[in-house]
Structure formats: C-alpha cells, structure tokens
Amino acid sequence: MSEAYIVDAVRTPTGRRGGGLAQVHPADLGAAAIKALLRRTGVDPQAVEDVIFGNVDNVGPNAGDIARTCWLAAGLPEAVPGVTVDRQCGSGQQAVSFAAMGVMAGVNDLVVAGGVQNMSLVPMGSSGAAAEVLGLPGPFTDSQGWVQRYGTGEVSQFRGAEMIAEKWDLSRDDLEAYALESHRRAVQAIDEGRFDAEIEPVAGVSTDEGPRRDTSLERMQSLPALIEGGRLTAAVSSQISDGAAALLLASERALDEHGLTPRARIHHMSVRGDDPIYMLTGPIPATAYALERTGMAIDDFDLFECNEAFAPVPLAWMHEHDIPHAKVNVNGGAIALGHPLGCTGAKLMTTLLHELERTGGRWGFQTMCEGGGQANVTIIERL
C-alpha cells in the first residue's frame, strides 16, 4: 500500500460572523484556498485527479457540489472533478481522510482536499430550515425508528454540551477559565506571527478575526447562560465563522513525477461513533480506538488538536485520556479562532502541520466531535 503525503496546506483567515469575509461567496472562498495551494506547490492543475471538500448545510450557495464549484470558480481545468463531503463538523477532516485513502489504495496520485463554510451567508441549520418551509419531516423525531430508540427529546449540540458539563462535573468557572486561555493563546499566536505562513489573505482580510484581546473572566461571568440554570454561555462556545482551507495529498509516485517535497505523512485515520444525544463525546472512544490500532501512547505525541466546539468537549476528553493541556490547541481553538463547520477539520490540520514544523515536533494528533455522536482521528508524522 502506498503512503499518503501532505505536500502543502493553506487556509484563509477565519472571519467573524458579519466580518470581513461575510459577503464572499463560498465558492470564491474555497477557490482562494485552492489557488493559493496550487501556486505554493507549483503543481500542474491538470495533474490533480479529484477535489474533495467538506461542507455543511448544502443549500443556496453551498448547493450543487461546492467542491466542484470552488475548483471551477478558481478558473481551473474543467476536466478535474470534485465531490462534497458532509460528516458534520468533521467534514473537512473526513475530506482529507478520503483523499489519503484514494492515494493509499493506488486509485489516485494527486488530490486536493479541504473544506469551506460561510456561516454568515448560510446560517447554521439552513438545510433543516429550508426543509421546514417545504413541509418536509425533520431528520430525527419524525423517524419512527429514531423515536423508538432515542425518544422525542431535543437533539442538539447545545444539549449535548450541557450534558457533558454535568456528567464530568465541569463548573461554569472551569469552562470560562478554559475559554479565556483559548483567547490568550490565540492572541499570542497572532502577535508572534505563528499563523502567517499558513494564511492566504482574502478580500482584504489577512488575520483571524475571532480572538478577543479585551475579554476577561469578569466579562464572561456577565453573560447569561444559554439555557436557564445551565453552565454554558456564548463565551465557552465556538464562534460562528467563515473560512476555507485546502491541502495537497500525494503518492510517492506523484512526488517523483512532479518534483514535490512532502511535509508530512498520514500515519493513521479512523472514525468512531458514540451516543448521538450526548453527541460531542465521540473524541473519547475515537482516541482510544486510534491508540489501540496504532500501538501509540499519549506521551508519543508532540501536539494535539481537539476542536473546541464547546469548552466541555476538550476538557472531558483531556480528563479521560490524561492529556496535558500544554500540548492541546497550543495556538488557541475554536472558542477564540472560530469554527467554520465544513472547513474546520482541514483548517486544524493546516495549523497542526505548521506548528509541528515551527516547534520541531514529529507526531501530531487531531480529533473533533461531530453531529450524530461521531469523531474523526488523524495522526500525522512531520517529515
């Protein structure tokens, strides 16, 4: 079986809701990342065999197979196809996994993978809202089989996050302290230029817009809980964001044929499921599974990326696997930097690769919670 290599990875800045990227069509946002990737690698666009992009809420500007649309909007060859992946918040990470699988299987030699999401333009949940307008049933409680198994209770990430905070006895103080550190790390990373090499400016935006320099525990404590008596507030939740990211995956043959130098190797990919009502606990069993399959241990890894959908998610995950916070989301996470749904998995991998190179680390571990109680794990080895 062939190895799958990451040749390069690039992302746009992550725009705040209503910010500098809010009016950029998703196809143009994804096109910007793709064009930057091809320019940086110098690879012939005709040699790319497929484009695999993550995206959620495939309605309006996201409809019509946005992976294909992004490529065409970039002015690139019509002969190259595209396919769009929806594994909810893990869509961008799954896109990279599918690309790597094609390379490892010998089916493809050169694939562009990534993700795109403009949540300012297409609000989260738009696909469900569109279905309601048409009088169509919903995805869960209109299903007899679902109701028989899980009942008619609320199915949402907000409920899941509250349940996790309660089960792992994470207080509001715990969550806010974690969120504050996410902002502190993100601001430090920006000030030190840690993201400069991975970002391609778009529409006059060159820096991530989410991190709040003026936030404090006092400000967070003044916010109302998302539900009465709850522990979650907007301050401990990922930010609604806009962005795109793209990676070039290659086989050994493609490296030789195109004179490419790999920056990392895909060592492991897996995805596991967990309780869909808790929804966000998937990284816990997915991490255990990945460690068992690879024979690796937590201490083997130099850096971890665990998506901060809500503060309880990484806190419970770190607790269950005894993972030191000093190695997790070292440049801040989605609470500060934002979470453009279908893009985030590719965005995190881009940051993970660049940070391994900056620090001289070898092994990187990425995981993220996803709708339906799922979680992807990808382990990369910096070369």
DAWO-V126991 format. One record per residue. N is the residue number from 0. RES is the residue in one letter. NEAR is the number of other C-alpha atoms within 10 Angstrom. Layout:
n->N res->RES near->NEAR
n->N res->RES near->NEAR
//
This chain:
n->0 res->M near->7
n->1 res->S near->16
n->2 res->E near->17
n->3 res->A near->26
n->4 res->Y near->28
n->5 res->I near->26
n->6 res->V near->21
n->7 res->D near->24
n->8 res->A near->31
n->9 res->V near->29
n->10 res->R near->35
n->11 res->T near->29
n->12 res->P near->28
n->13 res->T near->32
n->14 res->G near->30
n->15 res->R near->25
n->16 res->R near->21
n->17 res->G near->15
n->18 res->G near->15
n->19 res->G near->19
n->20 res->L near->27
n->21 res->A near->20
n->22 res->Q near->14
n->23 res->V near->17
n->24 res->H near->17
n->25 res->P near->28
n->26 res->A near->24
n->27 res->D near->19
n->28 res->L near->27
n->29 res->G near->31
n->30 res->A near->26
n->31 res->A near->25
n->32 res->A near->31
n->33 res->I near->30
n->34 res->K near->20
n->35 res->A near->21
n->36 res->L near->23
n->37 res->L near->19
n->38 res->R near->12
n->39 res->R near->13
n->40 res->T near->16
n->41 res->G near->12
n->42 res->V near->16
n->43 res->D near->10
n->44 res->P near->17
n->45 res->Q near->11
n->46 res->A near->15
n->47 res->V near->21
n->48 res->E near->16
n->49 res->D near->22
n->50 res->V near->26
n->51 res->I near->29
n->52 res->F near->35
n->53 res->G near->33
n->54 res->N near->33
n->55 res->V near->30
n->56 res->D near->23
n->57 res->N near->18
n->58 res->V near->15
n->59 res->G near->12
n->60 res->P near->16
n->61 res->N near->23
n->62 res->A near->14
n->63 res->G near->13
n->64 res->D near->19
n->65 res->I near->28
n->66 res->A near->31
n->67 res->R near->21
n->68 res->T near->23
n->69 res->C near->28
n->70 res->W near->27
n->71 res->L near->19
n->72 res->A near->19
n->73 res->A near->18
n->74 res->G near->11
n->75 res->L near->15
n->76 res->P near->13
n->77 res->E near->10
n->78 res->A near->13
n->79 res->V near->17
n->80 res->P near->16
n->81 res->G near->21
n->82 res->V near->17
n->83 res->T near->26
n->84 res->V near->24
n->85 res->D near->19
n->86 res->R near->21
n->87 res->Q near->20
n->88 res->C near->27
n->89 res->G near->31
n->90 res->S near->29
n->91 res->G near->37
n->92 res->Q near->32
n->93 res->Q near->31
n->94 res->A near->31
n->95 res->V near->29
n->96 res->S near->25
n->97 res->F near->18
n->98 res->A near->27
n->99 res->A near->31
n->100 res->M near->18
n->101 res->G near->20
n->102 res->V near->25
n->103 res->M near->20
n->104 res->A near->14
n->105 res->G near->15
n->106 res->V near->12
n->107 res->N near->19
n->108 res->D near->25
n->109 res->L near->29
n->110 res->V near->25
n->111 res->V near->29
n->112 res->A near->31
n->113 res->G near->39
n->114 res->G near->39
n->115 res->V near->37
n->116 res->Q near->33
n->117 res->N near->35
n->118 res->M near->27
n->119 res->S near->20
n->120 res->L near->20
n->121 res->V near->21
n->122 res->P near->15
n->123 res->M near->17
n->124 res->G near->11
n->125 res->S near->16
n->126 res->S near->15
n->127 res->G near->15
n->128 res->A near->15
n->129 res->A near->14
n->130 res->A near->13
n->131 res->E near->12
n->132 res->V near->8
n->133 res->L near->8
n->134 res->G near->9
n->135 res->L near->12
n->136 res->P near->12
n->137 res->G near->12
n->138 res->P near->11
n->139 res->F near->16
n->140 res->T near->17
n->141 res->D near->12
n->142 res->S near->12
n->143 res->Q near->11
n->144 res->G near->11
n->145 res->W near->13
n->146 res->V near->13
n->147 res->Q near->10
n->148 res->R near->8
n->149 res->Y near->16
n->150 res->G near->13
n->151 res->T near->13
n->152 res->G near->11
n->153 res->E near->13
n->154 res->V near->19
n->155 res->S near->15
n->156 res->Q near->21
n->157 res->F near->20
n->158 res->R near->19
n->159 res->G near->23
n->160 res->A near->24
n->161 res->E near->19
n->162 res->M near->19
n->163 res->I near->22
n->164 res->A near->23
n->165 res->E near->14
n->166 res->K near->11
n->167 res->W near->14
n->168 res->D near->12
n->169 res->L near->17
n->170 res->S near->15
n->171 res->R near->20
n->172 res->D near->13
n->173 res->D near->16
n->174 res->L near->22
n->175 res->E near->24
n->176 res->A near->16
n->177 res->Y near->19
n->178 res->A near->27
n->179 res->L near->22
n->180 res->E near->18
n->181 res->S near->25
n->182 res->H near->25
n->183 res->R near->20
n->184 res->R near->19
n->185 res->A near->28
n->186 res->V near->21
n->187 res->Q near->16
n->188 res->A near->16
n->189 res->I near->16
n->190 res->D near->11
n->191 res->E near->10
n->192 res->G near->11
n->193 res->R near->17
n->194 res->F near->22
n->195 res->D near->16
n->196 res->A near->12
n->197 res->E near->20
n->198 res->I near->24
n->199 res->E near->21
n->200 res->P near->17
n->201 res->V near->21
n->202 res->A near->13
n->203 res->G near->8
n->204 res->V near->17
n->205 res->S near->17
n->206 res->T near->18
n->207 res->D near->23
n->208 res->E near->20
n->209 res->G near->25
n->210 res->P near->24
n->211 res->R near->15
n->212 res->R near->13
n->213 res->D near->8
n->214 res->T near->14
n->215 res->S near->16
n->216 res->L near->13
n->217 res->E near->9
n->218 res->R near->11
n->219 res->M near->19
n->220 res->Q near->14
n->221 res->S near->10
n->222 res->L near->12
n->223 res->P near->15
n->224 res->A near->15
n->225 res->L near->15
n->226 res->I near->12
n->227 res->E near->8
n->228 res->G near->8
n->229 res->G near->16
n->230 res->R near->23
n->231 res->L near->26
n->232 res->T near->20
n->233 res->A near->14
n->234 res->A near->24
n->235 res->V near->26
n->236 res->S near->24
n->237 res->S near->22
n->238 res->Q near->24
n->239 res->I near->23
n->240 res->S near->30
n->241 res->D near->35
n->242 res->G near->32
n->243 res->A near->36
n->244 res->A near->38
n->245 res->A near->35
n->246 res->L near->29
n->247 res->L near->26
n->248 res->L near->30
n->249 res->A near->32
n->250 res->S near->26
n->251 res->E near->17
n->252 res->R near->16
n->253 res->A near->17
n->254 res->L near->17
n->255 res->D near->11
n->256 res->E near->10
n->257 res->H near->15
n->258 res->G near->12
n->259 res->L near->17
n->260 res->T near->15
n->261 res->P near->19
n->262 res->R near->17
n->263 res->A near->22
n->264 res->R near->20
n->265 res->I near->21
n->266 res->H near->17
n->267 res->H near->17
n->268 res->M near->21
n->269 res->S near->17
n->270 res->V near->21
n->271 res->R near->18
n->272 res->G near->21
n->273 res->D near->20
n->274 res->D near->14
n->275 res->P near->19
n->276 res->I near->20
n->277 res->Y near->21
n->278 res->M near->25
n->279 res->L near->33
n->280 res->T near->27
n->281 res->G near->28
n->282 res->P near->30
n->283 res->I near->24
n->284 res->P near->19
n->285 res->A near->23
n->286 res->T near->26
n->287 res->A near->15
n->288 res->Y near->16
n->289 res->A near->22
n->290 res->L near->16
n->291 res->E near->11
n->292 res->R near->12
n->293 res->T near->12
n->294 res->G near->8
n->295 res->M near->11
n->296 res->A near->12
n->297 res->I near->16
n->298 res->D near->10
n->299 res->D near->11
n->300 res->F near->18
n->301 res->D near->17
n->302 res->L near->25
n->303 res->F near->23
n->304 res->E near->25
n->305 res->C near->23
n->306 res->N near->29
n->307 res->E near->27
n->308 res->A near->26
n->309 res->F near->30
n->310 res->A near->29
n->311 res->P near->32
n->312 res->V near->24
n->313 res->P near->28
n->314 res->L near->21
n->315 res->A near->20
n->316 res->W near->20
n->317 res->M near->17
n->318 res->H near->13
n->319 res->E near->14
n->320 res->H near->14
n->321 res->D near->11
n->322 res->I near->17
n->323 res->P near->13
n->324 res->H near->15
n->325 res->A near->9
n->326 res->K near->14
n->327 res->V near->20
n->328 res->N near->23
n->329 res->V near->19
n->330 res->N near->24
n->331 res->G near->26
n->332 res->G near->29
n->333 res->A near->29
n->334 res->I near->28
n->335 res->A near->29
n->336 res->L near->28
n->337 res->G near->28
n->338 res->H near->31
n->339 res->P near->32
n->340 res->L near->31
n->341 res->G near->35
n->342 res->C near->33
n->343 res->T near->33
n->344 res->G near->32
n->345 res->A near->30
n->346 res->K near->30
n->347 res->L near->26
n->348 res->M near->29
n->349 res->T near->23
n->350 res->T near->22
n->351 res->L near->25
n->352 res->L near->24
n->353 res->H near->22
n->354 res->E near->20
n->355 res->L near->20
n->356 res->E near->15
n->357 res->R near->10
n->358 res->T near->10
n->359 res->G near->12
n->360 res->G near->16
n->361 res->R near->17
n->362 res->W near->21
n->363 res->G near->25
n->364 res->F near->24
n->365 res->Q near->24
n->366 res->T near->27
n->367 res->M near->30
n->368 res->C near->30
n->369 res->E near->26
n->370 res->G near->20
n->371 res->G near->20
n->372 res->G near->20
n->373 res->Q near->25
n->374 res->A near->30
n->375 res->N near->27
n->376 res->V near->27
n->377 res->T near->24
n->378 res->I near->22
n->379 res->I near->24
n->380 res->E near->20
n->381 res->R near->22
n->382 res->L near->16
//
